[in-house]
Amino acid sequence: MLILHNPLQSRHAGRQEMFRGRLVDCHENPGRFDHVMAALERRPQGPLATPGAADMALVRSVHAPEYVDFLQNAWAQWVALDAANAALDILPSVWPGHGLRRDVRPANFSAQVGRFAFDSGSPITAGTWEAAQAGAACAIDAARAVAQPGGPRAAFALTRPPGHHAGTDFYGGYCFLNNSALAAQALREAGFARVAVLDVDYHHGNGTQQIFYARGDVLTVSLHGDPLTEYPFYLGYADETGEGDGAGWNLNLPLPAGTGPDAWFAALQQGLARVAQSGAQALVVALGVDTFAGDPISKFLLQSPDYLRIGQQIATAGLPTVFVMEGGYAVEDIGVNVVNVLEGFQRAAR
C-alpha cells in the first residue's frame, strides 16, 4: 500500500474552537497525524511518499472557484485588517441564515467568513491553506497512483485537516477542502466510469453528499451517528437518496448513540452490498476512526481489534481502493486504530 503523507499538516494548528458554548483547545490538532505516523513506523504498511503540487484545476472542479479564492487569501485579508490579528485565529461571528442572501459577496471580511463557514469550530490559521492544499495533493496523487496500470491495489492519503464536511462552497467540521471527493473525482477523470465513496467516520460526510448529490457516477454511502442528536445535524438522514441524475446514488445509514460492533458491522455490510450493486469500479474510503469507544466527541463503542475487521471487510469489495484520513480524536489510540484498518485490508487483499 502506498502511503502519501502531508508534510505541511502541522501548519494548520488552531488555537481554540467553539464547543458546546465555550472556547476549548482544538480537538483536531497536529498530534493526530503524529500518532498515526508513529504507529506506521512501528508497523509499516507500505512505502511512504510526499505528494507533488495539488492539481488546482481539479480542486476548482470540485469546489467553487470563489470559495477556493477565499480560502487561499483569507489569512492575508485577516492580518491586513489589523496586524494584531496575526495572534488570533479566524472564526465566524455571523451567518446568512434562513431567508438571507448568499449570492452577494459582502465587502466586510467577517461577513465573507460567515458566508462560507457553517460552524464556529473550524478556525482558519496562518497555515490552513498550505496544509489543506497539500492534503488535497495527497488525496489526488493517491487516487492517480491506484489508477495507473500496474499501480498499487490501495493507497492511503494520510493528511489533516480532514475533508468530508467541506462542500462545494462551504467549510466546517474542521474541514476546508474535501479530500475524499477530490480522490473520487481524480478516479473518475482517470477513467473509472463509476466510483463509490464509503464514509465510515462517526460524523456524516455532509460535504461529500452535497458535492455528488445530483450525480449518477459517484455513489456516496455513509455510516454515522444519527443526525437527530449528532453533528452535523442538518444532513445525513435516511430519506436523503439523491436527486436528478443522482437519484438513488446516496445511501445514509444513521445509527443511534451507543451503537456497538454488531449493529455497526451489519450497517457496513449493507453499505458494501450497495457498493457492489452500483457497479463501482473503484472505491474511496473516508477513514474516520472516531467510532472508537474512547473518542471524546463521539458515541459509538468500537474497540481497537474491530478496526482490523473493518479493513478486512472493505477488502472484500475487491476494488482499487483509496483510503483518506478523516476524523478520530482519541489521540493516544488513533495510530493503532488507523493502522489496524490498513493491516486488516492488506491481510484480506493478499
C-alpha positions as CSV (number, residue, x, y, z in Angstrom):
1,M,0.0,0.0,0.0
2,L,1.3,3.4,-1.0
3,I,1.1,6.0,1.8
4,L,1.1,9.6,0.8
5,H,1.6,11.9,3.8
6,N,1.1,15.6,4.2
7,P,4.5,17.3,5.0
8,L,2.7,20.6,5.7
9,Q,-0.1,19.4,8.0
10,S,1.4,21.0,11.2
11,R,1.0,24.4,9.6
12,H,-2.7,24.2,10.4
13,A,-2.8,24.4,14.2
14,G,-5.9,26.1,15.5
15,R,-5.7,27.7,19.0
16,Q,-9.4,27.3,20.0
17,E,-12.7,26.2,18.7
18,M,-16.2,26.9,20.0
19,F,-17.5,23.6,21.5
20,R,-20.8,23.4,23.5
21,G,-20.9,27.0,24.4
22,R,-17.3,27.7,25.3
23,L,-13.9,28.1,23.7
24,V,-11.8,25.0,24.1
25,D,-8.5,23.7,22.8
26,C,-9.0,22.3,19.3
27,H,-9.8,18.6,19.2
28,E,-8.4,18.5,15.6
29,N,-4.7,19.1,16.1
30,P,-1.3,18.1,14.7
31,G,-0.9,15.3,17.3
32,R,-3.4,13.2,15.5
33,F,-1.2,12.9,12.5
34,D,2.0,12.4,14.6
35,H,0.4,9.4,16.4
36,V,-0.5,7.7,13.1
37,M,3.0,8.3,11.7
38,A,4.5,6.8,14.8
39,A,2.2,3.7,14.5
40,L,3.3,3.3,10.9
41,E,6.9,3.4,11.9
42,R,6.2,0.6,14.4
43,R,4.1,-1.4,11.9
44,P,4.9,-0.4,8.3
45,Q,2.2,-0.9,5.8
46,G,4.0,0.2,2.7
47,P,6.3,2.9,1.2
48,L,5.9,6.5,2.4
49,A,5.9,9.3,0.0
50,T,5.0,13.0,-0.2
51,P,2.7,14.4,-2.9
52,G,3.5,16.8,-5.7
53,A,1.8,20.1,-6.2
54,A,-2.0,20.0,-5.9
55,D,-3.9,19.9,-9.2
56,M,-5.8,23.2,-8.8
57,A,-7.8,22.7,-11.9
58,L,-9.2,19.5,-10.3
59,V,-9.7,21.3,-7.0
60,R,-11.7,24.0,-8.7
61,S,-13.8,21.5,-10.5
62,V,-15.0,20.1,-7.1
63,H,-15.0,23.3,-5.1
64,A,-16.4,26.7,-6.4
65,P,-13.5,28.9,-7.6
66,E,-14.8,31.8,-5.5
67,Y,-14.6,29.6,-2.4
68,V,-11.1,28.4,-3.2
69,D,-10.0,32.0,-3.7
70,F,-11.4,32.9,-0.3
71,L,-9.5,30.1,1.5
72,Q,-6.3,31.0,-0.3
73,N,-6.5,34.7,0.6
74,A,-8.3,34.6,4.0
75,W,-5.3,34.9,6.2
76,A,-3.7,37.8,4.3
77,Q,-7.0,39.7,4.4
78,W,-7.4,39.0,8.1
79,V,-3.9,40.3,9.0
80,A,-4.3,43.3,6.6
81,L,-7.4,44.4,8.7
82,D,-5.2,44.7,11.8
83,A,-1.7,43.5,12.4
84,A,-2.8,42.2,15.9
85,N,-4.9,39.7,14.2
86,A,-1.8,37.6,13.5
87,A,-2.1,36.4,17.1
88,L,-5.7,35.3,16.6
89,D,-7.5,32.6,14.5
90,I,-10.3,33.4,12.2
91,L,-13.7,32.2,13.5
92,P,-17.1,33.3,12.1
93,S,-19.4,35.6,14.1
94,V,-22.3,36.0,11.7
95,W,-24.0,33.7,9.2
96,P,-26.6,34.1,6.4
97,G,-29.4,32.1,8.0
98,H,-32.9,31.3,6.6
99,G,-34.3,34.0,4.3
100,L,-30.9,35.8,4.0
101,R,-28.9,36.1,0.8
102,R,-25.7,34.2,0.0
103,D,-25.5,35.2,-3.7
104,V,-23.8,38.5,-2.9
105,R,-20.3,38.6,-1.6
106,P,-20.1,41.3,1.1
107,A,-17.1,43.6,1.3
108,N,-16.9,43.1,5.0
109,F,-14.4,40.3,5.8
110,S,-16.3,38.9,8.8
111,A,-19.4,38.6,6.6
112,Q,-17.4,36.8,4.0
113,V,-16.2,34.3,6.6
114,G,-19.7,33.6,7.7
115,R,-20.9,33.2,4.1
116,F,-18.6,30.2,3.7
117,A,-18.5,28.7,7.2
118,F,-21.3,26.7,8.7
119,D,-19.9,26.4,12.2
120,S,-17.7,28.1,14.7
121,G,-15.5,25.2,15.4
122,S,-13.2,25.3,12.4
123,P,-10.5,28.1,12.9
124,I,-8.6,29.3,9.9
125,T,-4.9,29.9,10.8
126,A,-1.8,31.3,9.1
127,G,-1.0,27.9,7.6
128,T,-4.5,26.5,7.0
129,W,-4.4,27.0,3.2
130,E,-1.0,25.4,2.8
131,A,-1.9,22.4,4.9
132,A,-5.3,21.9,3.1
133,Q,-3.8,22.3,-0.3
134,A,-1.1,19.7,0.4
135,G,-3.7,17.4,1.8
136,A,-5.7,17.7,-1.4
137,A,-2.5,16.8,-3.3
138,C,-2.2,13.7,-1.1
139,A,-5.7,12.6,-2.0
140,I,-5.3,13.3,-5.7
141,D,-1.9,11.6,-6.0
142,A,-3.2,8.6,-4.1
143,A,-6.1,8.2,-6.5
144,R,-3.9,8.6,-9.5
145,A,-1.4,6.1,-8.2
146,V,-4.1,3.5,-7.8
147,A,-5.5,4.3,-11.2
148,Q,-2.2,3.7,-13.0
149,P,-1.7,0.4,-14.9
150,G,0.4,-1.8,-12.6
151,G,-0.2,0.6,-9.7
152,P,-0.9,-0.4,-6.1
153,R,-4.2,-2.0,-5.2
154,A,-4.6,0.6,-2.5
155,A,-3.2,3.9,-1.3
156,F,-3.7,5.9,1.8
157,A,-3.8,9.7,1.9
158,L,-2.6,10.5,5.5
159,T,-3.4,14.1,6.0
160,R,-5.0,16.7,8.1
161,P,-7.1,18.9,8.3
162,P,-9.8,16.3,7.3
163,G,-12.2,17.0,4.5
164,H,-15.6,15.2,4.4
165,H,-17.6,18.1,5.9
166,A,-16.4,20.6,3.3
167,G,-18.8,21.1,0.4
168,T,-18.7,22.9,-2.9
169,D,-18.6,26.3,-1.3
170,F,-18.5,25.8,2.5
171,Y,-16.3,24.7,5.3
172,G,-16.9,23.4,8.8
173,G,-16.3,20.3,11.0
174,Y,-12.6,21.0,10.8
175,C,-12.7,20.6,7.0
176,F,-11.8,23.0,4.3
177,L,-11.1,21.0,1.1
178,N,-12.9,17.7,0.6
179,N,-10.1,15.2,0.1
180,S,-12.4,12.2,-0.3
181,A,-14.4,14.0,-3.0
182,L,-11.2,15.1,-4.7
183,A,-9.9,11.5,-4.7
184,A,-13.2,10.3,-6.2
185,Q,-13.1,13.0,-8.9
186,A,-9.5,12.1,-9.7
187,L,-10.5,8.4,-10.1
188,R,-13.4,9.5,-12.4
189,E,-11.0,11.6,-14.5
190,A,-8.6,8.6,-14.7
191,G,-11.2,6.6,-16.5
192,F,-13.2,4.8,-13.9
193,A,-16.8,5.1,-15.1
194,R,-18.3,4.7,-11.6
195,V,-16.7,5.3,-8.2
196,A,-18.1,4.8,-4.7
197,V,-17.3,6.8,-1.6
198,L,-17.7,4.8,1.6
199,D,-17.6,7.0,4.7
200,V,-17.0,5.2,8.0
201,D,-16.4,8.3,10.1
202,Y,-18.7,8.8,13.2
203,H,-20.0,12.0,11.7
204,H,-21.9,12.2,8.5
205,G,-20.0,13.3,5.4
206,N,-22.3,16.1,4.6
207,G,-19.9,17.9,2.2
208,T,-19.3,14.7,0.2
209,Q,-23.0,14.1,-0.1
210,Q,-23.7,17.7,-1.2
211,I,-21.0,17.6,-3.8
212,F,-22.2,14.4,-5.5
213,Y,-25.9,14.5,-4.6
214,A,-27.1,15.2,-8.2
215,R,-24.6,12.9,-9.9
216,G,-25.1,9.3,-11.0
217,D,-21.4,8.5,-11.5
218,V,-20.3,8.6,-7.9
219,L,-22.2,6.6,-5.2
220,T,-22.0,8.0,-1.7
221,V,-22.5,5.8,1.3
222,S,-22.2,6.9,4.9
223,L,-22.4,5.1,8.3
224,H,-22.7,7.7,11.0
225,G,-24.3,8.9,14.2
226,D,-28.0,9.8,13.9
227,P,-28.1,13.5,12.9
228,L,-31.2,13.9,15.2
229,T,-28.6,14.1,18.0
230,E,-25.2,14.1,16.4
231,Y,-23.2,16.6,14.4
232,P,-23.6,17.9,11.6
233,F,-27.3,17.6,12.5
234,Y,-28.8,19.2,9.3
235,L,-27.9,16.4,6.8
236,G,-27.4,12.6,7.0
237,Y,-31.0,11.3,7.2
238,A,-32.0,8.0,5.7
239,D,-34.5,9.7,3.3
240,E,-31.8,11.6,1.5
241,T,-31.2,9.4,-1.5
242,G,-30.0,11.8,-4.2
243,E,-31.7,13.9,-6.8
244,G,-31.8,14.3,-10.6
245,D,-29.2,12.1,-12.2
246,G,-28.1,11.2,-8.7
247,A,-31.5,9.8,-7.6
248,G,-30.7,6.6,-5.7
249,W,-27.0,7.3,-5.6
250,N,-26.8,8.4,-1.9
251,L,-27.2,5.9,1.0
252,N,-27.2,7.2,4.6
253,L,-27.1,4.6,7.4
254,P,-27.6,6.7,10.6
255,L,-27.1,4.7,13.8
256,P,-28.0,5.7,17.4
257,A,-25.6,6.8,20.1
258,G,-24.3,3.7,21.9
259,T,-24.1,1.5,18.8
260,G,-21.8,-1.4,19.3
261,P,-19.8,-3.6,16.9
262,D,-22.7,-6.0,15.9
263,A,-25.0,-3.3,14.7
264,W,-22.2,-1.2,13.2
265,F,-20.8,-4.1,11.2
266,A,-24.3,-5.0,10.0
267,A,-24.6,-1.5,8.6
268,L,-21.2,-1.8,7.0
269,Q,-22.3,-4.9,5.2
270,Q,-25.4,-3.1,4.0
271,G,-23.2,-0.3,2.7
272,L,-20.8,-2.7,1.0
273,A,-23.7,-4.5,-0.7
274,R,-24.8,-1.2,-2.2
275,V,-21.3,-0.5,-3.4
276,A,-21.3,-3.9,-5.2
277,Q,-24.8,-3.3,-6.6
278,S,-23.7,0.1,-8.0
279,G,-21.1,-1.4,-10.3
280,A,-18.4,0.9,-8.9
281,Q,-15.0,0.2,-10.4
282,A,-13.0,1.9,-7.7
283,L,-13.6,2.8,-4.0
284,V,-12.7,5.8,-1.8
285,V,-12.9,5.1,2.0
286,A,-13.4,8.2,4.1
287,L,-11.5,6.7,7.1
288,G,-12.6,8.2,10.3
289,V,-11.8,6.2,13.5
290,D,-13.9,8.3,15.8
291,T,-16.2,5.3,16.1
292,F,-13.8,4.2,18.8
293,A,-15.3,3.8,22.3
294,G,-12.8,6.2,23.8
295,D,-13.3,9.1,21.4
296,P,-14.1,12.3,23.3
297,I,-16.6,13.7,20.9
298,S,-18.3,10.6,19.6
299,K,-20.6,7.9,21.0
300,F,-20.1,4.5,19.3
301,L,-18.4,1.6,21.0
302,L,-15.9,0.0,18.7
303,Q,-12.7,-1.3,20.2
304,S,-9.2,-1.4,18.6
305,P,-9.5,-5.0,17.3
306,D,-12.6,-4.1,15.4
307,Y,-10.6,-1.9,13.1
308,L,-8.7,-4.9,11.8
309,R,-12.1,-6.4,10.9
310,I,-13.1,-3.1,9.2
311,G,-10.1,-3.3,6.9
312,Q,-10.9,-7.0,6.1
313,Q,-14.5,-6.3,5.3
314,I,-13.6,-3.3,3.0
315,A,-11.1,-5.6,1.1
316,T,-13.9,-7.9,0.2
317,A,-15.2,-5.3,-2.2
318,G,-12.3,-6.3,-4.4
319,L,-11.8,-2.8,-5.8
320,P,-8.9,-0.5,-6.3
321,T,-9.2,1.5,-3.0
322,V,-8.1,4.9,-1.8
323,F,-8.2,5.5,2.0
324,V,-8.4,9.1,3.0
325,M,-7.8,10.2,6.6
326,E,-10.8,11.9,8.3
327,G,-11.7,12.0,12.0
328,G,-10.6,10.4,15.2
329,Y,-9.8,12.4,18.3
330,A,-8.8,9.8,20.9
331,V,-5.2,10.8,20.1
332,E,-3.4,8.2,22.1
333,D,-5.3,5.4,20.2
334,I,-5.7,6.9,16.7
335,G,-2.5,5.4,15.4
336,V,-3.3,1.8,16.5
337,N,-6.8,2.1,15.1
338,V,-5.8,3.5,11.7
339,V,-3.0,1.1,11.2
340,N,-5.3,-1.8,12.2
341,V,-7.6,-0.8,9.3
342,L,-4.8,-0.8,6.8
343,E,-3.3,-4.0,8.1
344,G,-6.7,-5.8,8.1
345,F,-7.2,-4.6,4.5
346,Q,-3.8,-5.9,3.3
347,R,-4.2,-9.2,5.1
348,A,-7.5,-9.9,3.3
349,A,-6.4,-8.4,0.0
350,R,-3.3,-10.7,-0.4
